[in-house]
């Protein structure tokens, strides 16, 4: 644990707080309700917290699954570069596993932080073995590949498995890895994160029982190389001089629940709106001839007429038109009422998409330009190169906390909400991290006086 740098710890805490917030908000979604009902067929003497539920627990594997689905149910979780959602595959698994240990072996907050960062690191290293992985994906959804491996590595760390067991953990996890991107913009996509969390935990548990796999799985074209056409694994630095990737590359934290690529569109469209609105603060719909979006070519986010919340979250066009109408995006932007309002449909019909050759599909370098051509021939344009929340322009601490509190306000009592914030911010000092799960279930601070002791 003393290898963790201060910056890695601080960035980890931001990721953990944000992931818990979007996961708790996600417990209210239709897809999460469906997997929660499905998972009630399982019971066990060993159980873990289902976030936002005071009276419902599941075996650790299924708790990791349900909580992982909740995290990604609205596409509100963090995004990294090379492209993946790093936290959602790891955090539900390590929190569920930490509750499964016997009472005499408490898992500290520092144990949790270290395991979490091992899971994040493994994902980043695997992604960096491929140039293809640096762009927005086309075939496999990255969390189903590297997220499964990261979850497995994190759980192996928390279980204190030896080197041979760790190799077997990753080998087993690789056989669970991979899901096609075709299920983006459907209720099935959130299952990708839930399965990554569950399968990684399961791989570590099986390896701890002696199950064996191919120990060269990370080095082989028919191993992890099966997912990337240019996979080229490299030798890593020694532990004594090991640089954490999270030290070098922060994550993007979203301000509204949609594919990360749409956040450039939202900021550019909001800027255009400010130039265009009249004194009554209404967009002059009748004066708009055409809307042009200049974005990278990302087929699964190019949706001219989305009809569901999941399609709307994966639509450059929808986010641009919503931001033009409302001036900003929020959780409420994706309600059925907002998706189907006539003014939005009118704007969608006027919207065209262009793909400039210099606009590469990478979260590191893409941009968005929104141009509105008016009936009188005037053109109003604006361009976004870096949106607020991107790693180059990270959310301020107070805005991250506002997002968390807003997400959680309808799920947990205020005492539990503040308890989570306080616990995450002091995580490296927490003796028993099960206090976090107690708050996540919705218990108030009064029940935690014994547990909440900082070192």
N, C-alpha and C positions, 0 to 999 in steps of 0.2 A: 504493500500500500504506500510505502514511502517513495515509490517511483512516480506517483501521481503528482503532477505539477499543480500549482495554485490555479493557473488558468484552466487546466483540464477539469479540476474540481468545480470551479465556478461555472464553466460552460455545461458541465454535467448536471449541475443543480437546475440550471435554466431549462435544460432538456427534460429533466425528470418532472419538474413542476408543470411545464407545458403539456407533457404527455399525460400526466394524471388529470389535468383539467379537461383536455379534449376527450379523454377516455370516460370521465364521469359524465360529461355532456352527451357523449355517444350512447350511454346506457338508456337514453330516452328514444333512440331511433328504432324504426321498424325492424331493421335487420338485426339489431342487438336483441330486441324482444324475441325474435324468432329463434335465434341460437340459444338464448337463455331457456326458453321453453323446451327446446330439443334436449339441452344438457341436463334437465331435471331427471332424466331416466337413470343418471349415474348417482351412486352414493358410495360413501367410504368412511371409515373411521378417521382417516387423515383428511383434513379439508383446509381450504384456503378461501379467503374473502372474495366475493363478487362485488366489485366496486359499486357503491351506491345502494347496497342491499344490507340491511341490518340483520335480517332473519333468513338469509339464503347463502349457503356455502357449497363448494364443490371440491372434489379431489383436485390436487394441484394442477394436473394436466388440463383439466377442463376449465378450471379457473383461469389459467393462462390463456386458453383458447377464447373464452367469452370476453375477458378483459382486453385481449388483443383485438378482437373484432370491434369492440367498443371504441378503441383508440382510432381505428381507421374508418369507422362507419360513416364519417362525414368528410373524409379526406382533409382533416384539420391538423394532422400531426406533422412533425418536423420533417425537413427534407435536407439531404446532404449532397455533396459533390465529391466524387462521381455519384450519379443519381441513385438514391434509394431513400426510404423512410427508416432511419436507423433505430430510433428509440422504441417504437411500438412492438418490434419483434423481440426485444430484449427485456424491457422493464416489466411487463406482465409476467414473464417467465420467472425472473429472479425474485420478484415479490411473492409470487405464489409458492415458489420453492422455499423461500426463507421461512414461511409459516409452517412448513412440513417437518422442520427439524424438531427433535425432542426438546422440551423446555430447558433441560440442563445445558443444552448447547445453543446459546443465543447467538443470533447473527447480528453483528453491529452495523451501524450505518456506514462505517468505513468498509466493512466487508461487502456491503451492497454496492457502494460506489465503485470499488475495484472490480467486482464481477461485471457490473454494468459497462464499465469502460473496456474491459477485455472483449465483451460482446460487440461494442461499437468499433473497436480497433480491428478485429478480425474482418468485419464487413468492409472497412475502408481499405485494408491491405489486399483483400481478394479483388475488389473493384479496380484497384490500381495495377493489377496484373493484366489488364485489358484496356486498350485504347477505345475499343467499341463501347465499353461501359461508361466512358466519360460523357457520352451524349444521352439525351432522353431515350429510353429504351424503345425497341420496335417489336421484340419477340416475347421475351420473358419479363415478368414483373420482378424487378430486382429484389424486393424483400423476400420473395419466395425462394430465392437462391441464396444470396448472402445473408439475409435476415435469419434464415433457418440455421446457417452456420454460426452466426453471431450469437443467437440464442443458445445453441449447443455449447459454444465455448464459454459463455457467461455462466451457464449452469454447471459445467464441469469445474470451473473455478470455484464457485460457491460450494460445491461438493468436495473440494480439495482432492480431485482425482489425480493420480500420478501420470507421468508422461505417456505411458502406454495406453492408459485408459482415455486420456485426452485425444490421442490419435484415433482410437476406436470411436470415440464420441463423434468426431468430425466425419469419420467414414460412414457411420450410421446416418448422421444428419444429411449427408450428401444424397443418400437414397430417398430422402423425403423431399428433396429440393426441387423447385421449378414449377411454375404455373404460367399458362399463356396470358399475354396481355389482352387477348380478345375479350376477356371478362371485365375490362375497365369500363367504368360508367354503368355498372350493374350492381345489384345487391351482393353478388358473389365476390367482388373485389375485396371488401373488408375481411372476408374469410382468409385471404392470403396472409394477412398479418397475424390473425388468430392462429392459423395453422403453423406459421413460422415459429411463434412463441411456444406452442404446444409440442411441435415435433422436435425442436431443439432440446426442450426439457426432457422429452421422452428418450431422445438419443443419449443424453448424459446419464439418465437413470438406467438404461439398458447396458451402457458401457460399464457402469459401476457394478453391475451384476456379472461382468465378464464377457459380455457379447462382443464378438470381434468383427472387424471389417477390413477393407483394404487400406493399409496404413500409408500408402503413397497417393491417396485419393486427391490431395491438393496439387500434386505434381503432374497429373496425367491428363492427356487430351480426352480420354474417356471418363475422366473424373469430373472435377469442376470445369475443366476445359470443354466439356460437352455443351456448356451454356454460352460460351463466348468464342467466336471464330478466331480471335487473335490472342487467346489466353497464353501468357508467358510468365510463369511464376519466377520470383527472384528470391535470393537469399536475404533474410532480414538482419538488421543490426543486432549486436549482442545486447543483452539486458542492461549491461552497465552503461551503454551509450544510446539506449533506445529512445527515439523521439515519438511521442504520442501524436497520431494524426489529428486528434481533436485540438491539440495545441496549434497545429498549422492551419487547420481548416474548420471553421465554425459551421454551424447549421443555419438554415433559414427557418424562421418561426412565422407561421402564417397569421394574418390578421382576419381572414375569413376562410370558411371551409370549402376549398376548391383546389384543383390541380395547381401546382406551383406556377406553371407557365402563365396561368390566367392573371397572376398578381401584377405582372408588368402591364397587361392590358387594362386592368382596373385603374392603375395609377395614371396611365396615359389618357384614358377616357375621362377620368375625373378632372384632369387638367383642361382638356378640351371643353368640358361642360362649363367650367368657370369662365372661360372666354366667351361662351355662347349664350348663357342664360340671360333672360331679360329681368327687368326690375321686380317682377312677380316671382322670381326664382323658379320659373317653369321652363322646361326645354321647349323651344319653338318647333314642335314636330312637323308642322305644315311647311316649314321653310327648308327642311332637310331633303336633299335630293338623293344622296348616297353616302354611305359610311364605308371607308376602306380601312382594313386592319392589315398592317404589315408585320407578320409574325413568322417564326420558323415553321418549317413543315413538320408538324406532329399530328399524324392522321387521327389518333384517338382523342385529340382535343379540338379537332375541327368538326364541329357539329352545328349545322346551320339552323336547325329547328328542334332543340331538345324538348322532350315531353315529360321527363321525370327529374327528380332532384339529382339523381346520380348522373344523368346525362348533362344536366345544367352545370354540374360541378366540373365537367370535362368539356366545356365549350368556350372557346375564345369569344365567339359571337355573343353568347348569352351574357357573359360577364361584362363585355364591352357595352352592350345595350343597357344592362341593368345599371352600371356605373354612370352612363350618360343620363339616364332617367332620374336616378336617386342621388347622385353625387358621391356615393361610397357604397361599399359592399359590407354585408353583415351575415350573421346566421340566418336572419329572417329573409334574406334575398332569395333563398332557395325553397321557400314554401310554395305549395301548389298554386295558391292564389297569385303570388308574384310571377311565377313562371308563365302562367296562362293569361296575364292581363293584356288587354287589347293593345295598349300603347307599346308594350314590349314586342309583341308580335309584329306590329307595324314597323318598328325599327329593325327587327331581324330580317324582314323582307327587303330592306334597303341596304343590307350589309354584305360586303364582299371581302374575301380574304386573298392577300397576295403574300408570296414567299420570296423576299429578296435573297439573292444568292449569298450575300454576306451575313445573313441572319442564321447562324448555325444553331441546331437544336441542342444547346448545352446550357445548363443553368448557370454556368460561369460567364457566358459571353452573349446570350441572346438579348434581344431588345424588342420593344413593341412600339409601333407608330400608329396612331389613330388619326385619320383625316376625315373631316366632314365636308362634303361638297354641298353648298347651299343652292337653292333654286336660282338665286341671282348670279351664280357663278363663283362667288367667293369660296375660298377654302380655308378651313380652320384646322390646324394640326398640332399635335404634341407627341413627344417621344419619351419613353421611359427606358433608361438603361439599367437602373438599379432601384427596385421598389423598397419601401420601408418595411423591414423584417428580413430582407436578404442578409447574408453574412457580411456583405460590404457595408450595410446600413442596418445594424442589428436593433431590435426593439429595445427601448429603454426599460430599465428594471420596473418602473412604475406601470408601463404599458403592458409588460408581461404579466404583472400581478393583476391588472385590470382584466386582461383576457381570462386569466385563471378564475378570478372571482365571478366574472360574468358567466363563464361556462358552468360553474359549480353551483351557482346561487339557487337554482331550482332543484338541485339533486341532494345537497347536504345542508345541515344546519350551519349557521354562521360560525359556531364554536369549532366544529370539525374542519371547516374551510380554513380558518386561521391556524388551526392545529397542523394541517398539512403544510401550509406555507412555512410556519416556524420550524417544523421538523425537517423539511427539505433544506432550508437555509442553514440548518445546523447539523446536517446529516453526518458529517465526519466525526461529530462529538456524541452521537446517539449510541447508547450501549446496546439497546435491543430494538432493532428496526421493525419489530412487529407492531410498534406503536403507530407506524404509518398505515398498516392494514386496518388497525382499529379505527383510525380516523376515516379511512376510505370507506368503511362500512357505514359510516354516519354516526358513530358513537360520539357523544359530547365529551368535552375536556374533563368533566367531573369524574368520568370512569377511568381516567388515565393517570391519575396522580402518582400511582405506584410505578407505572411503566415509563413515564416521561422523565428520565433522568439523563442528563448530559454528563459526559466524562469530566 
